[in-house]
Amino acid sequence: MYEQIGGFEVIDKLVDDFYSIMSTDPYAQDCMATHSGRDIRESAEKLKFFLSGWTGGPQLYMEKYGHPRLRMRHFPFTIGVKEADQWLYCMRKALANSPIHPGIQEQLMQSFEQVTEMLKGTRD
């Protein structure tokens, strides 16, 4: 899938758009609040590196940070229904602005929905 979506260049822009939407769209304020006091650039880098490996590209996240352990790494954050829905909203908007084929966008969103479902309640 990594090559189908356009490689790291597309992931880089996708994640930048994602965080831009999260930081400017009033609907995403609760999700953005989970990043309070944290360097958003570090969060963006981690998501870019994670998505690279997750989509079949270079395992950048594992090389720099080790195994993702998503649930453990997200435990300090309050992730309820609201925050998860807002995260998905931002990603859907970012994907819609990307050159990624709509069918692949939908595959990605289905996977993101499964992951957010797993992460909900980590600190709800």
C-alpha positions in Angstrom: 0.0 0.0 0.0 2.9 2.3 0.7 3.8 2.7 -3.0 0.1 2.9 -3.9 -0.4 6.0 -1.7 2.7 7.7 -3.0 5.3 6.9 -0.5 6.7 9.0 2.3 6.1 12.3 0.4 2.4 11.8 0.5 2.4 10.5 4.1 4.4 13.6 5.1 1.9 16.0 3.6 -1.1 13.9 4.8 0.1 14.2 8.4 0.9 17.9 8.1 -2.6 18.5 6.8 -4.1 16.3 9.5 -2.5 18.3 12.3 -3.3 21.6 10.6 -7.0 20.6 10.5 -6.8 19.4 14.1 -5.3 22.7 15.3 -7.6 25.0 13.3 -11.0 23.2 13.1 -13.2 24.0 16.2 -14.8 20.6 15.9 -11.5 18.9 16.8 -10.8 21.0 19.9 -11.1 18.0 22.3 -8.7 15.9 20.3 -6.3 18.8 20.0 -6.5 19.3 23.8 -5.0 15.8 24.2 -1.8 17.3 22.8 -1.7 20.1 25.3 1.8 20.7 26.6 3.3 18.5 23.9 5.4 19.4 20.9 3.0 18.8 18.0 6.0 18.4 15.7 7.1 15.4 17.6 3.6 13.9 17.4 3.5 14.5 13.7 6.9 12.9 13.2 5.8 9.8 15.2 2.6 9.5 13.1 4.5 9.9 9.8 7.1 7.3 10.9 4.4 4.9 12.1 2.3 5.3 8.9 5.4 4.6 6.8 5.8 1.1 8.3 2.1 0.5 8.8 1.4 0.9 5.1 4.3 -1.4 4.1 7.1 1.1 3.7 10.3 1.6 5.7 9.9 0.8 9.4 11.0 4.3 10.5 9.0 4.3 13.8 10.5 0.9 14.9 14.0 2.1 13.9 13.7 5.2 16.1 11.3 4.4 18.9 10.9 0.6 19.0 7.7 -1.4 18.7 4.7 0.9 18.5 2.7 -0.6 21.4 -0.2 1.7 20.5 -2.3 1.0 23.5 0.5 1.4 26.0 1.8 4.6 24.3 -1.6 6.2 24.3 -2.5 5.3 27.9 -1.5 8.7 29.3 -4.1 10.4 27.0 -7.9 10.7 27.5 -9.3 9.0 24.5 -13.1 8.7 24.6 -15.7 8.6 21.9 -15.4 12.3 21.3 -11.6 12.4 20.9 -11.6 9.3 18.7 -14.4 10.7 16.5 -12.6 14.0 16.1 -9.3 12.2 15.3 -11.1 10.3 12.5 -12.8 13.5 11.3 -9.4 15.2 10.9 -7.9 12.2 9.1 -10.9 11.9 6.8 -10.6 15.5 5.9 -6.8 15.2 5.4 -7.3 12.1 3.2 -9.9 13.9 1.1 -7.3 16.6 0.4 -4.7 14.1 -0.6 -3.9 12.5 -4.0 -4.6 9.0 -2.5 -7.1 7.0 -4.6 -10.6 7.1 -3.0 -10.7 3.3 -2.6 -7.4 3.3 -0.7 -8.6 6.2 1.4 -11.6 4.1 2.4 -9.3 1.1 3.2 -7.2 3.4 5.4 -10.2 4.9 7.2 -11.6 1.4 8.0 -8.2 0.5 9.5 -8.0 3.8 11.4 -11.5 3.2 12.8 -10.4 -0.2 14.1 -7.4 1.3 15.8 -9.3 4.1 17.4 -11.9 1.6 18.6 -9.0 -0.3 20.3 -7.6 2.9 21.9 -10.9 4.3 23.2 -11.1 4.1 26.9 -7.4 4.2 27.5 -8.1 7.0 29.9 -11.8 7.7 29.4 
